[in-house]
Amino acid sequence: MFTGIIESLARVTATSREGSNLTITLQSSITHELKIDQSVAHNGVCLTVTGIKNDEYTVVAVDETLQKTNLAQLATGAIVNLERAMLPTQRLDGHMVQGHVDGVGKCISVTPQDGSWVFRIQYPRQFAALIVEKGSICLNGISLTVFDITDNAFSVAIIPYTFEHTTMQSLKAGDAVNLEFDILGKYVARQIAANLVNLVPASVEP
């Protein structure tokens, strides 16, 4: 479980294919604090640390993950948002994030404001029921508040600190972004759907 509050950045130093899997090697200032088998969110995707050497570590993304996220686009030199799993004693400064990306959206505009930036994000219409005005979303691992929602787009405002300490500083129009919608919204939508099914009368045999 994560909170969507980015802890550090990592730089991709190598990638390699092993069958349908992608092995990613990264360099980070927190590598020395990591352990084998530890879960770390990379751009919002929960991956397991499989190897550590000096200031570099490796993770493996399976085909299912590559199909549903933007990790397949990572190349040497790319910068990635990092967050280690939350501790049960810490404050939940963001929102509850699983590290299970629902799908990929696209940045369609970046508008500088007076001391902030507004990013407009397009998302698949199938997730429209899971997003609400002033609700939370996890975008590339970052917990953000959404506004100006339509059935296929929303906006987020980024303050200078978040801009400077995450990959938002390099995000531009046309870039793909990982999206994880609020888990509470998913449970509510699931329950409503189940109740509607139960309200449908059973067919009567002639």
C-alpha positions as CSV (number, residue, x, y, z in Angstrom):
1,M,0.0,0.0,0.0
2,F,1.3,3.5,-0.9
3,T,0.1,7.1,-0.4
4,G,1.0,8.8,-3.7
5,I,3.6,11.0,-2.0
6,I,6.8,10.7,-4.1
7,E,9.9,9.9,-2.0
8,S,12.7,10.1,-4.5
9,L,13.5,10.0,-8.2
10,A,15.5,7.2,-10.0
11,R,17.3,7.2,-13.3
12,V,17.0,4.2,-15.6
13,T,20.5,2.9,-16.4
14,A,19.6,-0.2,-18.4
15,T,16.7,-2.2,-19.7
16,S,16.6,-5.7,-21.1
17,R,14.0,-8.2,-22.4
18,E,13.8,-11.7,-21.0
19,G,11.0,-13.4,-22.8
20,S,7.9,-11.2,-22.4
21,N,9.3,-9.6,-19.3
22,L,11.2,-6.3,-19.0
23,T,14.1,-6.1,-16.6
24,I,14.8,-2.5,-15.5
25,T,18.0,-1.3,-13.7
26,L,17.8,2.0,-11.9
27,Q,20.1,4.3,-10.0
28,S,18.7,6.1,-6.9
29,S,19.8,7.9,-3.8
30,I,17.7,5.5,-1.7
31,T,19.1,2.3,-3.2
32,H,21.2,1.7,-0.1
33,E,18.0,1.5,2.0
34,L,16.2,-1.0,-0.3
35,K,16.1,-4.8,0.3
36,I,15.5,-7.7,-2.0
37,D,11.8,-8.6,-2.3
38,Q,10.8,-5.1,-1.2
39,S,7.9,-3.5,-3.0
40,V,8.5,-0.1,-4.5
41,A,6.2,2.0,-6.7
42,H,7.8,3.1,-10.0
43,N,5.6,5.8,-11.7
44,G,2.8,4.4,-9.6
45,V,3.5,0.7,-10.5
46,C,4.3,-1.7,-7.7
47,L,7.4,-3.7,-8.6
48,T,9.6,-6.0,-6.5
49,V,13.3,-5.4,-6.1
50,T,15.1,-8.4,-7.5
51,G,18.7,-7.3,-7.2
52,I,20.9,-4.6,-5.6
53,K,24.5,-3.7,-6.5
54,N,26.1,-0.5,-5.2
55,D,23.8,2.4,-6.0
56,E,21.8,0.4,-8.6
57,Y,18.9,-2.0,-8.3
58,T,16.8,-4.1,-10.6
59,V,13.0,-4.8,-10.9
60,V,11.1,-6.9,-13.4
61,A,7.9,-5.9,-15.1
62,V,5.8,-8.8,-16.5
63,D,3.8,-8.6,-19.8
64,E,0.5,-7.8,-18.0
65,T,2.1,-4.8,-16.4
66,L,3.7,-3.6,-19.7
67,Q,0.3,-3.9,-21.4
68,K,-1.4,-1.7,-18.9
69,T,1.2,0.9,-18.0
70,N,3.8,3.2,-19.7
71,L,6.8,1.2,-18.4
72,A,7.4,-0.4,-21.7
73,Q,8.4,3.1,-23.0
74,L,11.2,3.5,-20.4
75,A,14.7,3.9,-21.9
76,T,18.1,4.5,-20.5
77,G,18.2,7.9,-19.0
78,A,14.5,8.1,-18.2
79,I,13.6,9.5,-14.8
80,V,11.1,7.6,-12.6
81,N,9.0,8.6,-9.5
82,L,9.7,6.3,-6.5
83,E,7.7,5.6,-3.4
84,R,8.3,2.8,-0.9
85,A,5.4,1.1,0.8
86,M,3.8,3.1,3.6
87,L,4.4,2.3,7.2
88,P,1.3,1.7,9.4
89,T,2.4,4.4,11.8
90,Q,2.8,7.2,9.2
91,R,0.4,10.0,8.3
92,L,-1.6,9.4,5.1
93,D,-0.6,12.6,3.4
94,G,-1.9,11.5,0.0
95,H,-4.6,8.8,-0.4
96,M,-4.7,5.1,-0.4
97,V,-2.8,3.8,-3.5
98,Q,-2.3,0.1,-4.3
99,G,0.3,0.5,-7.0
100,H,-2.0,-1.4,-9.4
101,V,-2.4,0.9,-12.5
102,D,-5.8,0.8,-14.1
103,G,-4.7,2.1,-17.5
104,V,-2.8,4.7,-19.4
105,G,-3.9,8.3,-20.1
106,K,-2.4,11.0,-22.1
107,C,-1.3,14.5,-21.3
108,I,-3.0,16.8,-23.7
109,S,-1.9,20.2,-22.5
110,V,0.4,22.0,-19.9
111,T,-0.6,25.5,-18.9
112,P,1.7,27.6,-16.8
113,Q,-0.1,29.6,-14.1
114,D,1.2,32.3,-11.8
115,G,3.3,30.0,-9.6
116,S,1.8,26.7,-10.6
117,W,1.0,24.5,-13.7
118,V,-2.3,23.0,-14.9
119,F,-2.0,19.7,-16.7
120,R,-5.0,18.4,-18.8
121,I,-5.1,14.6,-18.9
122,Q,-7.2,12.5,-21.2
123,Y,-8.3,9.1,-19.9
124,P,-10.3,6.1,-21.2
125,R,-14.1,6.7,-21.0
126,Q,-14.6,3.3,-19.3
127,F,-13.3,4.8,-16.1
128,A,-15.6,7.9,-16.0
129,A,-17.6,6.5,-13.1
130,L,-14.5,6.2,-10.9
131,I,-13.6,9.9,-10.9
132,V,-15.3,12.8,-9.1
133,E,-14.7,16.5,-8.9
134,K,-12.1,17.3,-6.2
135,G,-11.5,13.6,-5.8
136,S,-8.1,11.9,-5.8
137,I,-6.2,10.2,-8.5
138,C,-2.7,8.7,-8.7
139,L,-0.9,10.0,-11.8
140,N,2.5,8.4,-12.4
141,G,2.5,7.5,-8.8
142,I,1.6,11.0,-7.6
143,S,-1.5,11.6,-5.4
144,L,-3.3,14.6,-7.0
145,T,-6.7,16.3,-6.8
146,V,-8.8,16.4,-10.0
147,F,-11.0,19.2,-11.3
148,D,-12.8,20.2,-14.5
149,I,-13.8,16.6,-15.1
150,T,-15.5,15.4,-18.3
151,D,-16.2,11.8,-19.3
152,N,-12.8,11.5,-20.8
153,A,-10.5,14.2,-19.4
154,F,-9.6,16.0,-16.2
155,S,-7.2,18.7,-14.9
156,V,-4.7,18.7,-12.1
157,A,-2.8,21.7,-10.6
158,I,0.8,21.2,-9.7
159,I,2.6,23.4,-7.1
160,P,6.3,24.3,-7.5
161,Y,7.5,21.7,-4.9
162,T,5.8,18.8,-6.7
163,F,6.9,20.1,-10.1
164,E,10.5,20.3,-9.0
165,H,10.7,17.0,-7.1
166,T,8.8,14.7,-9.5
167,T,8.6,13.8,-13.2
168,M,5.9,16.4,-13.7
169,Q,8.7,18.8,-14.7
170,S,9.4,16.8,-17.8
171,L,5.8,15.8,-18.7
172,K,4.6,17.4,-21.9
173,A,1.6,17.2,-24.3
174,G,1.4,13.8,-25.9
175,D,3.2,11.9,-23.1
176,A,1.5,8.7,-21.7
177,V,0.8,8.7,-18.0
178,N,-0.1,5.8,-15.6
179,L,-3.5,6.2,-13.9
180,E,-4.8,4.5,-10.8
181,F,-8.3,5.5,-9.8
182,D,-9.4,5.7,-6.2
183,I,-10.0,2.2,-4.7
184,L,-13.0,3.5,-2.7
185,G,-14.7,4.5,-6.0
186,K,-14.0,1.1,-7.4
187,Y,-15.7,-0.7,-4.5
188,V,-18.7,1.6,-4.7
189,A,-19.1,1.1,-8.5
190,R,-18.7,-2.6,-8.0
191,Q,-21.4,-2.7,-5.3
192,I,-23.8,-0.6,-7.3
193,A,-23.3,-2.8,-10.4
194,A,-23.9,-6.0,-8.3
195,N,-27.1,-4.5,-6.8
196,L,-28.5,-3.6,-10.2
197,V,-27.9,-7.2,-11.4
198,N,-29.8,-8.5,-8.4
199,L,-32.8,-6.1,-9.2
200,V,-33.2,-7.7,-12.7
201,P,-36.1,-10.2,-12.4
202,A,-35.3,-13.7,-13.3
203,S,-36.7,-15.0,-16.6
204,V,-39.9,-17.0,-16.3
205,E,-40.1,-20.3,-18.1
206,P,-43.3,-20.6,-20.3
